[in-house]
Amino acid sequence: MTKPERVTQREVREILRTFQESGWSAMTLELDRMRITVGKDGPPAAAAPRQAAAANVEAVTMVAEPAAPAPPPAPAAVAPRPPASSPAVDTTGCVEVRSPAVGSFWVSPSPGEPPFVQVGQQVQANDQLAIVEVMKLMNPVVAPQAGEIVQVCAANAELVEFDQVLFLIRPGDE
């Protein structure tokens, strides 16, 4: 069995940056004999010291408390509200494409390159629409079926939540 790699300072900074941009009010991260507990309004009250046995934790454990209770999921017939700067879009019959993970949302393969898709573009099932990056791991966001991109519901480089609606696709004839 190989010894697990150590977490770098850069990775810790990335985790803290992601936390800072999230809606979470507190987070505890345990990695290889290290425990980091942070809160946006100072150390969380529940950050009491743990027993010495916890110092030998090898797995990653993240405990996060949202700043406010999450609203119940919207019914499928109700589409997310478009950004204030966008005109109203007819989303009747559209399919929601949701985030596969919590992370940074990227619309193009790398900076300076054109986006994978744009509003009005036709896509096929399994076409890549975007990327959700989680600690340098790139998770593809793919079209569940063929159709037209009606709306992009998240901004490039925005921190997105698991299961957040990212795209609306109007199904096309297959």
WOKANOR-V332696 format. One record per pair of residues at least 6 apart in sequence whose ideal C-beta (glycine too) atoms are under 8 Angstrom apart, sorted by the first residue. I is the first residue (numbers start at 1). J is the second residue. D is the distance in whole Angstrom. If there is no record, write none. Layout:
BEGIN
I/J/D
I/J/D
END
This chain:
BEGIN
4/32/6
4/58/6
6/32/7
7/31/5
7/32/7
7/34/7
11/135/7
11/136/8
12/36/7
14/135/6
14/136/7
15/29/6
15/36/8
15/135/7
16/36/8
16/38/7
18/102/8
18/103/7
18/104/7
18/135/8
18/159/7
19/27/5
19/38/6
20/40/8
21/159/4
22/64/8
22/102/8
22/159/6
23/66/6
23/67/5
23/68/8
23/161/8
24/40/8
24/64/5
24/65/6
24/66/6
24/67/6
25/39/6
25/40/6
25/41/7
25/44/8
25/65/6
25/66/7
25/67/4
26/37/7
26/38/7
26/39/4
26/40/7
26/44/4
26/46/8
26/47/8
26/64/7
26/65/5
27/36/8
27/37/7
27/38/6
27/39/8
27/62/6
27/63/7
27/64/5
27/65/8
28/35/7
28/36/7
28/37/5
28/44/8
28/47/7
28/61/8
28/62/7
28/63/5
29/35/7
29/36/5
29/37/8
29/60/7
29/61/7
29/62/6
30/36/8
30/54/7
30/57/5
30/59/8
30/60/7
30/61/5
31/57/7
31/60/6
32/57/7
32/58/6
33/55/5
33/56/7
33/57/7
35/50/7
35/54/7
35/55/8
35/57/8
37/43/6
37/44/6
37/47/4
38/44/8
39/47/7
40/67/8
44/65/8
73/163/8
74/80/7
76/96/7
79/91/4
79/94/6
79/96/8
79/151/8
79/165/8
79/168/6
80/96/8
80/153/5
80/165/5
80/168/8
82/88/7
82/89/6
82/151/6
82/153/8
83/155/8
86/151/8
89/150/6
89/151/5
89/168/8
90/150/8
91/150/6
91/151/7
91/168/5
93/170/6
93/171/7
94/150/5
94/151/8
94/168/4
94/169/6
94/170/5
94/171/8
95/144/6
95/145/6
95/147/7
95/168/7
95/169/5
95/170/8
95/171/6
96/165/5
96/167/8
96/168/6
97/129/6
97/141/6
97/142/8
97/143/7
97/144/6
97/165/7
97/166/5
97/167/4
97/168/7
97/169/6
98/163/5
98/164/6
98/165/6
98/166/6
99/105/7
99/132/5
99/141/7
99/154/8
99/160/5
99/161/7
99/162/6
99/163/6
99/164/5
99/166/5
100/132/6
100/139/5
100/141/7
100/162/8
101/132/5
101/134/5
101/139/5
101/162/6
102/134/7
102/159/8
102/160/7
102/161/6
102/162/5
103/132/4
103/133/5
103/134/4
103/135/8
103/139/7
103/159/7
103/160/7
104/132/7
104/133/4
104/134/8
104/157/6
104/158/7
104/159/6
104/160/8
105/130/6
105/131/8
105/132/6
105/154/5
105/155/7
105/156/7
105/157/7
105/158/5
105/159/8
105/160/5
105/166/7
106/130/6
106/131/4
106/132/8
106/133/6
106/156/6
106/157/7
107/115/4
107/116/6
107/117/8
107/130/5
107/152/7
107/156/5
108/114/6
108/115/5
108/116/6
108/156/8
109/116/7
109/131/7
115/130/8
115/156/8
116/127/8
116/128/5
116/129/5
116/130/6
117/123/6
117/127/7
117/129/5
117/130/8
117/149/5
117/152/8
117/167/8
118/149/7
118/152/8
119/149/5
119/150/7
119/151/6
119/152/6
120/148/7
120/149/7
121/148/7
121/149/5
122/146/8
122/147/7
122/148/6
122/149/8
122/172/7
123/129/7
123/143/5
123/146/7
123/147/7
123/148/8
123/149/6
123/169/7
124/143/7
124/146/5
125/143/6
125/144/7
125/145/5
125/146/5
125/174/8
126/142/5
126/143/6
127/142/7
127/143/5
128/140/5
128/141/7
128/142/6
129/141/5
129/142/6
129/143/6
129/149/7
129/166/7
129/167/6
130/140/8
130/141/4
130/166/6
130/167/7
131/138/5
131/139/7
131/140/6
131/141/7
132/138/8
132/139/5
132/141/6
132/160/6
132/166/8
133/139/7
141/166/6
141/167/7
143/167/8
143/169/6
144/169/8
145/169/7
145/171/6
145/174/7
146/171/7
146/172/5
146/174/5
147/169/4
147/170/5
147/171/4
147/172/4
148/169/7
148/170/5
148/172/6
149/167/6
149/168/8
149/169/6
150/168/5
150/169/6
150/170/5
151/167/7
151/168/4
152/166/7
152/167/6
153/164/8
153/165/5
153/166/6
153/167/6
153/168/7
154/160/5
154/164/7
154/166/5
160/166/7
END
